[in-house]
Amino acid sequence: MPRAGSISGTAVLHLFAAVTSLAIAGAPARAGGTIPALQATSIAAGEALAVARPWYTDWWWLPLVLAVALVVSGGVIAVVRRRNASLLDRARAAEASAQGVLVSEERFRRLFDRGADPQLLSDGVRIVAANPAATALLAEGDADRLVGLTTVQVTSDSGPSGTDDDMSYETEVQTVDGEAIPVALRRTRIPLDAGLLLHYQFRDLRDTRRLEAERRELEAQLLASQRLEALGTLAGGVAHDFNNLLTVIRANSEIAQFSMAQRDFPGVAESLHAVIQASDRARDIVKQILLFSRRSVPTHDHINLAALITDTQTLLRATIPSTVQLLVEVRNAEAWISGDATQMQQLLLNLCSNAEHAMRRTDGGMLRVKVDVISLDEAANAGRHPQLRPGRYVRLMVHDTGSGMNDDVRQRIFEPFFTTKPIGEGTGLGLAVLHGIVMSHHGSVHVESVEGEGTDFELLFALVPAPHEAPAGVALPSPAYTTPVPSAAAAALAGDAPLILLVDDEPGILRAAERGIMSAGMRVITAGSGGAALQLLGDHHDVALMITDQTMPEMTGLTLAERAKTLRPSMPIILSTGYTGRVTPDRLREAHIETVLDKPYTLTQLTDAIRGTLQSSRRRRTAQRA
């Protein structure tokens, strides 16, 4: 029998079973078959304890039973909750992954369907899908005509290659009607569980190719236009040179006729020799002009820049007036570059033309052209041309002592149509075309200038090895006259004949004009420069008239006339020029020029101008005395 006040053993066992069952029942029902099994076990344990021996009903073991029950129920609950949490996380992850796939598919579908660029999907053999842009471009909007065609038929791509890399290249796609369209194509490989999918995206290049063709055509027109402008500038200098040559030819022809009548055969031979020399020089200038002005497609060949510049000296000398001293300095004869000879010649003429224009305000100066080979490994050289890689380069330098530029002008000189020249004297294309030529030859240009001190252009082109057989160049004979200028004593005639001072830097003109003046019964002394003329004026106080050329080294004819007037205020002066466009009427009045004699002139025009000017001077002096 149980003790008084104690709990019946059967009641305690039933209470343990009930507590365990309730604890287990409190766990989530998603634990599967674990909870029913635990419930059954707890009931069975309770029934077994209920039929046990009576001593189990003693009160002392009740706390132990309750503790064991709580520990067991807590462990079971923790295990079940962890399992349920893991299952819940996996379910949520699967749901999120499925949602991400749906979002990604929807995003790709929108990009594919609404993309502005044409796109195709291929299984590696045939086209399986095409977006509206591709359908409109390749199948006139009919997708059924495009889907199902082989990849090779449309994109000229044979399918997967051995590499997993994506590919980007320019090719042609074929429409369903067989038209070839140039495109920039990108192929992307998309590996899937069911196999490999190829995604093609391309951009129509027809407009780009058309614009490139138009750009090339405009560049060609710009080069041609600028070449014409350069020829216009060249025409001024060539006109002076040609007028000198024509004067020599015409004057010596007249002298030859006169000598024939006098049966002066040595005089005829001398005149014909001068005519031949002048004709040869004119031929060389014409040859260079035709070479420069030819219309041809630029080609990059091995050219020797030093030899090219040496050969172009004749044209350069004709381009710039003789008031500008030209110095061509070649420090390395093996200055080989890859380029177009005509464009290099045009580049040089542009630089020299701009330099000559900058020196007009100073009445001439020094124009120095230098060719050598330098290394960009040196820090000083590399700093001026940071865009070029280290190595050896051919350097072309053009230096002038003109008016120079300020920093604002220097930063804009390569802009198209920017010019500081007066209206009508330039379009502003010269230096822009020059910059384009340098860039097309993968070169570099650096400009330094100081106002009032001149400008330096430094151009670099990559040095290339000399070819095994150098291309034949244009070998031009150096223009030179061997006819000596006679002394003043040899020119003496009758003592009362007027003494004429003839000044010209062209020996052929001096000789022909001297013979013509002497044949007219006048005495002549000649000078080849302004300085020599001033010295002769100091030595001969009976000079009745001076004839001077305008464009000469050291000083112009106008400058000489102004200085001569300080020595002989009453002496009349005739200015002879082959290019009157650069001499304004105001400038003629300032220099007190009596008469302007245009070249080429005949001997009759020369002697008539002398007689007319002398008569006008005598009448003026008579009127002043009266």
C-alpha positions in Angstrom: 0.0 0.0 0.0 1.3 3.5 -0.7 2.2 5.9 2.1 -0.3 8.4 3.3 0.1 11.8 1.5 2.2 10.3 -1.3 1.2 10.2 -5.0 0.2 6.9 -6.4 2.9 5.4 -8.6 0.4 4.8 -11.3 -0.7 8.4 -11.2 2.9 9.6 -11.4 3.6 7.4 -14.4 0.5 8.6 -16.1 1.5 12.2 -15.4 5.0 11.6 -16.9 3.5 10.1 -20.0 1.1 13.0 -20.3 3.8 15.6 -19.9 6.0 13.9 -22.4 3.2 13.6 -24.8 2.2 17.2 -24.4 5.9 18.4 -24.9 6.2 16.3 -28.0 2.8 17.5 -29.3 4.0 21.1 -28.9 6.6 20.6 -31.6 5.6 21.4 -35.2 3.6 18.8 -36.9 5.9 19.0 -40.1 8.4 16.6 -38.3 6.9 13.7 -40.3 6.6 10.4 -38.4 8.9 11.3 -35.5 6.1 12.8 -33.2 3.7 9.8 -33.4 6.5 7.4 -32.6 7.6 9.4 -29.6 4.0 9.6 -28.4 3.5 5.9 -28.6 6.8 5.3 -26.8 5.8 7.6 -24.0 2.4 5.9 -23.6 4.1 2.5 -23.6 6.6 3.6 -21.0 3.8 4.9 -18.8 1.8 1.7 -19.0 5.0 -0.4 -18.2 5.7 1.7 -15.2 2.1 1.4 -14.1 2.3 -2.4 -13.8 5.7 -2.4 -12.2 6.5 -3.3 -8.6 5.0 -1.1 -6.0 8.3 0.3 -4.7 8.3 2.5 -7.9 5.5 4.5 -6.4 7.8 5.9 -3.7 8.1 9.7 -3.7 12.0 9.9 -3.8 12.4 9.2 -7.5 9.8 11.7 -8.8 12.3 14.6 -9.3 14.6 12.3 -11.2 11.9 11.2 -13.6 10.8 14.8 -14.2 14.4 15.9 -14.9 14.9 13.1 -17.4 11.6 13.9 -19.1 12.5 17.6 -19.5 16.0 16.8 -20.9 14.7 14.3 -23.4 11.8 16.5 -24.5 14.1 19.5 -24.9 16.6 17.6 -27.1 13.9 16.2 -29.3 12.3 19.6 -29.7 15.7 21.2 -30.7 16.5 18.5 -33.3 13.1 18.8 -34.9 13.2 22.6 -35.0 16.6 22.6 -36.7 15.5 20.1 -39.3 12.3 22.1 -40.0 14.4 25.4 -40.3 16.8 23.7 -42.8 13.9 22.5 -44.8 12.3 25.9 -44.8 15.6 27.6 -45.9 16.0 25.1 -48.8 12.4 25.7 -49.9 12.9 29.5 -49.8 16.2 29.3 -51.7 14.6 27.1 -54.4 11.7 29.6 -54.6 14.2 32.6 -54.9 16.3 30.8 -57.6 13.2 30.0 -59.6 12.1 33.6 -59.3 15.6 34.8 -60.4 15.5 32.6 -63.4 12.1 33.9 -64.3 13.4 37.5 -63.9 16.5 36.8 -65.9 14.6 35.2 -68.7 12.2 38.1 -68.8 15.0 40.6 -68.9 16.8 38.7 -71.7 13.5 38.4 -73.6 12.9 42.1 -73.3 16.5 43.0 -74.4 16.3 40.5 -77.2 12.8 41.5 -78.5 13.2 45.3 -77.9 16.9 45.7 -78.8 17.7 48.3 -81.4 20.5 46.1 -82.8 19.6 43.0 -84.8 20.0 39.8 -82.7 19.9 36.0 -83.6 19.9 32.8 -81.5 21.3 29.7 -83.0 21.7 26.1 -81.8 25.1 26.0 -83.6 23.5 24.8 -86.8 20.3 26.7 -87.5 18.7 30.0 -86.5 16.2 29.3 -83.7 15.1 32.9 -82.9 15.4 36.4 -84.4 14.4 39.7 -82.8 12.2 42.2 -84.7 15.3 44.3 -85.7 17.0 41.3 -87.3 13.8 40.2 -89.0 13.3 43.7 -90.5 16.9 43.8 -91.7 17.3 40.3 -93.1 13.8 39.1 -93.9 11.6 42.2 -94.6 9.8 41.6 -91.3 8.8 38.0 -92.0 10.4 35.9 -89.2 9.2 32.6 -90.7 11.6 33.2 -93.7 14.5 33.7 -91.3 14.1 31.1 -88.5 15.3 27.7 -89.6 18.0 28.9 -92.0 21.5 27.6 -91.3 23.9 29.9 -89.4 26.4 29.8 -92.3 23.7 31.1 -94.7 23.1 34.2 -92.6 26.2 35.0 -90.7 28.9 33.1 -92.7 29.8 31.6 -89.3 30.3 27.8 -89.4 29.3 27.4 -85.7 31.2 26.6 -82.5 35.0 26.5 -82.7 37.6 25.0 -80.4 37.8 28.1 -78.2 35.3 29.2 -75.6 36.1 32.9 -76.1 33.4 35.2 -77.5 34.2 36.8 -80.8 33.9 40.3 -82.3 34.7 41.0 -85.9 33.5 42.8 -89.1 31.9 40.6 -91.7 28.8 40.5 -94.0 25.4 39.0 -93.3 23.2 37.7 -96.0 19.5 38.6 -96.3 17.0 36.0 -97.3 17.1 37.6 -100.7 20.8 37.2 -101.0 21.9 40.9 -100.4 25.2 41.2 -98.5 25.2 43.8 -95.7 28.4 44.8 -93.9 28.1 44.5 -90.1 30.1 44.6 -86.9 29.2 41.2 -85.4 29.6 39.9 -81.9 29.1 36.2 -81.1 28.5 35.0 -77.5 28.5 31.4 -76.4 25.7 30.5 -73.9 26.2 27.0 -72.4 22.9 25.3 -71.3 22.0 22.0 -69.8 20.3 21.0 -73.0 23.3 22.1 -75.2 25.1 25.1 -76.5 23.3 28.3 -77.7 25.0 31.0 -79.8 23.9 34.6 -79.5 24.7 36.9 -82.5 24.4 40.7 -82.2 25.4 42.9 -85.1 25.4 46.5 -86.1 24.7 47.7 -89.6 27.8 49.4 -91.1 26.3 50.6 -94.4 25.9 54.2 -93.1 29.3 54.1 -91.4 31.0 52.9 -94.6 29.1 55.6 -96.6 30.3 58.3 -94.2 33.8 57.0 -94.3 33.8 57.1 -98.1 32.4 60.7 -98.0 35.0 61.6 -95.5 37.8 60.3 -97.7 36.3 62.1 -100.6 36.1 65.4 -98.6 39.7 64.9 -97.5 40.8 64.4 -101.1 38.9 67.6 -102.1 40.4 69.4 -99.1 43.9 68.4 -100.1 43.2 69.3 -103.7 41.8 72.7 -102.6 44.7 73.4 -100.4 47.1 72.3 -103.1 45.5 74.9 -105.4 45.9 77.5 -102.7 49.5 76.6 -102.4 49.8 76.8 -106.2 48.3 80.3 -106.0 50.9 81.3 -103.5 53.5 79.6 -105.6 52.3 81.5 -108.6 53.4 84.8 -107.1 57.0 83.6 -106.6 57.1 81.7 -109.8 55.7 84.7 -111.7 58.7 86.7 -110.5 61.1 84.0 -111.5 59.5 83.4 -114.8 59.4 87.1 -115.6 63.1 87.2 -114.9 63.7 84.3 -117.3 61.4 85.7 -120.0 63.2 89.1 -119.7 66.6 87.3 -120.2 65.2 85.4 -123.2 63.5 88.3 -124.8 66.4 90.8 -124.3 69.0 88.4 -125.5 66.9 87.5 -128.5 66.7 91.2 -129.4 70.5 91.6 -128.8 71.1 88.5 -131.1 69.1 90.1 -133.8 71.0 93.4 -133.4 74.3 91.5 -133.3 73.5 89.6 -136.5 72.8 92.9 -138.3 76.2 94.1 -137.1 77.7 90.8 -138.0 78.9 90.5 -134.4 78.9 86.7 -134.2 80.5 86.4 -130.7 77.7 88.7 -129.5 75.1 86.4 -131.1 76.7 83.3 -129.5 76.7 84.9 -126.1 73.0 85.9 -126.4 72.0 82.4 -127.6 73.9 80.8 -124.7 72.0 83.0 -122.2 68.7 82.1 -123.9 69.5 78.3 -123.6 70.4 78.7 -119.9 67.2 80.6 -119.2 65.1 78.0 -121.1 66.6 75.2 -119.1 65.9 76.9 -115.9 62.3 77.5 -116.9 61.9 73.9 -117.9 63.1 72.7 -114.4 60.6 74.9 -112.6 57.8 73.7 -114.8 58.8 70.1 -114.1 58.6 70.7 -110.4 55.2 72.5 -110.6 53.7 69.6 -112.6 55.1 67.1 -110.1 53.6 69.0 -107.2 50.2 69.6 -108.8 49.5 66.2 -110.1 46.3 64.6 -108.9 47.1 61.1 -107.6 46.1 58.7 -104.8 48.5 59.1 -101.8 50.8 56.1 -101.6 53.3 55.4 -98.9 56.7 54.3 -100.3 60.2 54.5 -99.0 61.4 58.1 -99.7 64.5 59.9 -98.8 63.3 63.1 -97.2 66.8 64.7 -97.4 67.0 64.0 -101.2 63.4 65.2 -101.7 64.0 68.5 -100.0 67.3 69.0 -101.9 65.4 68.4 -105.2 62.7 70.8 -104.2 65.1 73.7 -103.7 64.4 75.0 -107.2 60.7 75.2 -106.5 61.3 76.7 -103.0 63.5 79.4 -104.4 60.9 80.3 -106.9 58.2 80.3 -104.2 59.8 82.8 -101.9 61.1 86.3 -102.9 64.8 86.9 -102.9 64.4 89.2 -99.9 64.3 85.9 -97.9 67.6 84.1 -97.6 67.0 80.4 -98.0 69.3 78.0 -96.2 68.8 74.2 -96.7 70.9 72.1 -94.3 71.0 68.3 -94.6 72.9 66.7 -91.7 72.0 63.1 -92.5 71.6 62.0 -96.1 70.1 58.7 -95.1 66.8 60.2 -93.9 64.4 57.5 -95.1 60.8 57.5 -94.1 57.6 55.8 -95.3 55.4 58.4 -97.0 54.0 60.1 -100.0 56.5 62.2 -101.9 53.9 64.6 -103.2 52.4 65.2 -99.8 55.8 65.7 -98.3 56.5 68.3 -101.0 53.2 70.0 -100.4 54.0 70.0 -96.6 57.3 71.7 -97.2 55.9 74.3 -99.5 53.1 75.1 -97.0 55.6 75.7 -94.2 57.9 77.9 -96.4 54.9 79.9 -97.7 53.7 80.6 -94.2 57.3 81.5 -93.1 57.6 83.9 -96.1 54.4 85.6 -95.2 55.5 86.0 -91.6 58.7 87.8 -92.8 56.9 90.3 -95.1 56.6 92.7 -92.2 60.3 92.6 -91.6 61.1 93.0 -95.4 62.6 89.6 -95.5 64.8 87.5 -93.2 66.3 84.0 -92.9 64.4 80.8 -93.8 66.2 77.8 -92.6 65.3 74.2 -93.5 67.1 71.4 -91.7 66.9 67.6 -92.0 68.6 65.2 -89.6 68.0 62.1 -87.5 67.4 62.2 -83.8 66.5 59.7 -81.0 63.5 60.1 -78.8 65.3 58.2 -76.0 66.6 61.6 -75.0 64.3 63.4 -72.5 64.5 66.8 -74.2 63.3 65.4 -77.5 60.7 63.1 -76.0 59.1 66.0 -74.0 58.2 67.8 -77.2 56.6 64.7 -78.7 55.0 62.7 -75.9 52.7 60.7 -78.2 55.6 59.0 -80.0 57.3 55.9 -78.9 61.0 55.9 -78.1 63.2 55.3 -81.2 65.0 57.0 -84.1 63.1 59.6 -86.1 63.8 61.8 -89.1 63.4 65.4 -88.1 62.4 68.2 -90.5 62.8 71.7 -89.0 61.7 74.9 -90.6 62.8 78.2 -88.9 62.0 81.7 -89.8 62.9 85.1 -88.4 59.5 86.6 -89.0 56.9 88.3 -86.8 56.2 85.2 -84.6 53.0 84.3 -82.8 51.5 84.7 -79.4 50.3 81.7 -77.4 46.6 82.1 -78.3 47.4 82.1 -82.0 49.9 79.2 -81.7 47.2 77.0 -80.0 44.8 77.5 -82.9 47.0 77.4 -85.9 46.0 73.8 -86.9 42.2 74.7 -86.8 40.6 74.6 -90.3 39.9 78.0 -91.7 41.7 79.8 -88.9 44.1 82.4 -90.3 45.7 85.6 -89.3 46.2 86.7 -93.0 44.1 89.5 -94.5 41.0 88.6 -96.5 42.0 87.3 -99.9 45.5 86.1 -98.9 44.6 82.7 -97.4 41.8 80.3 -96.5 43.3 79.0 -93.3 43.6 75.5 -94.7 47.4 75.3 -95.1 48.4 74.3 -91.6 45.3 72.2 -91.0 46.2 70.2 -94.1 49.8 70.1 -92.9 48.7 68.6 -89.6 46.5 66.1 -91.4 49.5 65.0 -93.6 51.7 64.6 -90.5 49.1 62.5 -88.7 48.5 60.3 -91.8 52.2 59.5 -91.8 52.0 58.6 -88.0 54.3 61.5 -87.2 54.3 64.5 -84.8 54.6 68.2 -85.1 55.8 70.7 -82.4 55.6 74.5 -82.8 57.6 77.1 -80.8 57.2 80.8 -81.5 58.0 84.1 -79.8 56.4 87.3 -81.0 58.9 89.4 -82.9 61.6 86.6 -82.9 60.2 84.0 -85.4 58.8 80.5 -85.4 60.2 77.0 -85.3 58.3 74.0 -86.8 59.7 70.6 -85.8 58.2 67.6 -87.6 59.2 64.0 -86.8 58.7 60.9 -88.9 59.7 57.3 -88.1 63.1 56.4 -89.6 62.9 53.3 -91.8 65.7 51.2 -93.3 67.0 52.3 -96.7 65.7 50.1 -99.6 68.2 47.8 -101.3 67.7 49.7 -104.5 66.9 53.4 -104.0 64.1 54.6 -106.2 65.2 56.9 -108.9 64.7 60.5 -107.9 64.3 63.7 -109.9 67.7 65.0 -110.6 67.6 68.7 -111.3 70.5 70.7 -112.4 71.3 73.6 -110.1 70.4 76.8 -111.8 73.5 78.9 -112.3 74.7 81.5 -114.7 78.2 81.6 -115.8 78.0 84.8 -117.8 80.2 87.4 -116.0 79.0 90.9 -115.2 81.3 93.4 -116.8 83.0 96.1 -114.8 82.2 99.7 -115.0 85.2 100.5 -117.1 84.2 98.0 -119.7 80.8 99.7 -119.9 82.1 103.2 -120.5 81.1 104.9 -123.7 81.0 108.6 -124.6 81.9 110.8 -121.6 78.7 112.9 -121.9 76.3 109.9 -122.2 74.1 109.5 -119.1 75.3 106.9 -116.6 72.7 104.4 -115.6 73.0 102.2 -112.4 71.3 98.9 -113.0 70.6 96.7 -109.9 69.3 93.1 -110.1 70.2 89.9 -108.4 69.7 88.0 -111.7 73.0 87.9 -113.6 71.3 87.1 -116.9 69.1 90.2 -116.6 72.1 92.3 -115.7 74.0 91.2 -118.8 71.1 91.5 -121.2 69.9 94.8 -120.0 73.4 96.2 -119.9 74.0 95.3 -123.5 70.7 96.8 -124.5 71.4 100.1 -122.6 74.9 100.3 -124.1 73.4 99.8 -127.6 71.2 102.8 -127.0 74.2 105.0 -126.4 74.2 105.2 -122.6 76.8 104.2 -120.1 76.0 101.4 -117.5 77.3 100.2 -114.2 75.7 97.2 -112.6 75.2 95.8 -109.1 73.9 92.4 -107.9 72.5 93.7 -104.5 71.3 96.7 -102.7 74.5 97.1 -100.7 76.7 97.0 -103.8 74.4 99.6 -105.4 74.8 102.0 -102.4 78.6 101.6 -102.6 78.5 102.5 -106.3 76.4 105.6 -105.7 79.1 106.7 -103.2 81.8 106.1 -105.8 80.1 107.6 -108.9 78.6 111.0 -108.4 77.4 111.3 -112.0 74.7 108.5 -111.9 71.8 110.0 -113.8 69.2 107.2 -113.1 68.9 104.0 -111.1 66.9 100.9 -112.2 66.4 98.4 -109.4 64.7 95.1 -109.1 62.2 94.8 -106.2 62.9 91.3 -104.8 66.5 90.9 -103.9 68.5 89.5 -101.0 69.5 91.7 -98.1 67.1 94.6 -99.0 64.2 95.1 -101.4 64.2 97.6 -104.3 61.9 99.9 -102.3 64.2 99.9 -99.3 67.2 100.6 -101.7 65.2 103.5 -103.3 64.6 105.1 -99.9 68.2 104.9 -98.9 69.4 106.1 -102.3 67.2 109.2 -102.0 69.1 110.2 -98.9 72.3 110.2 -101.0 70.9 111.6 -104.2 67.5 113.3 -103.6 67.1 114.4 -107.2 68.1 111.1 -108.9 65.1 109.5 -110.6 64.5 105.8 -109.9 62.8 103.1 -111.9 61.4 100.0 -110.1 61.5 96.8 -112.0 59.3 93.9 -110.7 57.8 90.7 -112.0 55.0 90.7 -109.3 53.4 94.1 -108.7 50.7 92.6 -106.5 52.9 93.0 -103.5 53.8 96.7 -104.2 51.0 99.2 -103.3 50.8 102.7 -104.8 51.2 104.2 -101.3 54.5 102.3 -100.9 55.7 103.5 -104.3 55.0 107.1 -103.3 56.8 106.8 -100.0 59.9 105.5 -101.9 59.7 108.3 -104.5 59.6 105.8 -107.4 59.3 107.6 -110.7 58.4 104.7 -113.0 57.4 101.0 -112.6 58.7 98.7 -115.3 57.0 95.3 -115.3 58.9 92.2 -116.2 59.3 90.7 -118.7 60.2 93.8 -120.7 61.7 94.3 -124.1 64.9 96.3 -124.7 62.8 99.0 -126.4 60.5 99.3 -123.4 63.6 99.5 -121.2 65.3 102.2 -123.1 62.0 104.1 -123.6 61.4 104.0 -119.9 64.9 105.4 -119.2 64.6 108.2 -121.8 61.1 109.1 -120.6 62.1 109.2 -116.9 65.2 111.3 -117.6 63.1 113.8 -119.6 60.5 114.0 -116.8 63.2 114.6 -114.3 64.8 117.4 -116.4 61.5 119.1 -116.8 60.8 118.9 -113.1 64.2 120.4 -112.2 63.7 123.2 -114.8 60.3 124.0 -113.3 61.7 124.1 -109.8 64.5 126.5 -110.9 62.0 128.8 -112.6 
